[in-house]
Amino acid sequence: MSGFTHFDASGHAVMVDVSEKQETQREATAKGKIYMSPECFALVKAGEMKKGDVLGVARIAGIMGAKKTSELIPLCHILNLSKAEITFTYLEESCAIEAACTAKTVGKTGVEMEALTGVNIALLTIYDMCKAVDKAMRISDIRLCRKTGGKSGTLILESEDE
């Protein structure tokens, strides 16, 4: 199993030992989209969904999700986040909302999983708050867009404004 950091010599899953790594400032941004019907999109945008402020609730849920990543993903390290931010962009032409999550810490391991978890939880919350109007919503395009810090340095898979 050599080369696979989440397995020991016997092939058992283990949490990676990062005790010898240097602490660095680390940041990651992930994005994803939820596609919905024109009626649902209009209600969310106008703030008229019966359950309340859809994006406000989804923002808080996404932040909470990023903070609880190590409780959801078995081999993730517990991180002390210094930033967890959720933003939304309305995509009029496709009746979609794009969510972005940026997570930041100073530590020995990266925050990619926190950014990915935050964006997923934000999108799932939008689905939950809107499902009475549109059960056919579709969540897709979940992806890591960029990360900085650590031994591997900066990785930009997509610019911030894409």
Secondary structure, 3 states (H helix, E strand, C coil): CCCCCCECCCCCECCCCCCCCCCEEEEEEEEEEEECCHHHHHHHHHCCCCCCCHHHHHHHHHHHHHHCHHHHCCCCCCCCCCEEEEEEEEEHHHCEEEEEEEEEEEECCCCHHHHHHHHHHHHHHHHHHHCCCCCCCEEEEEEEEEEECCCCCCEECCCCCC
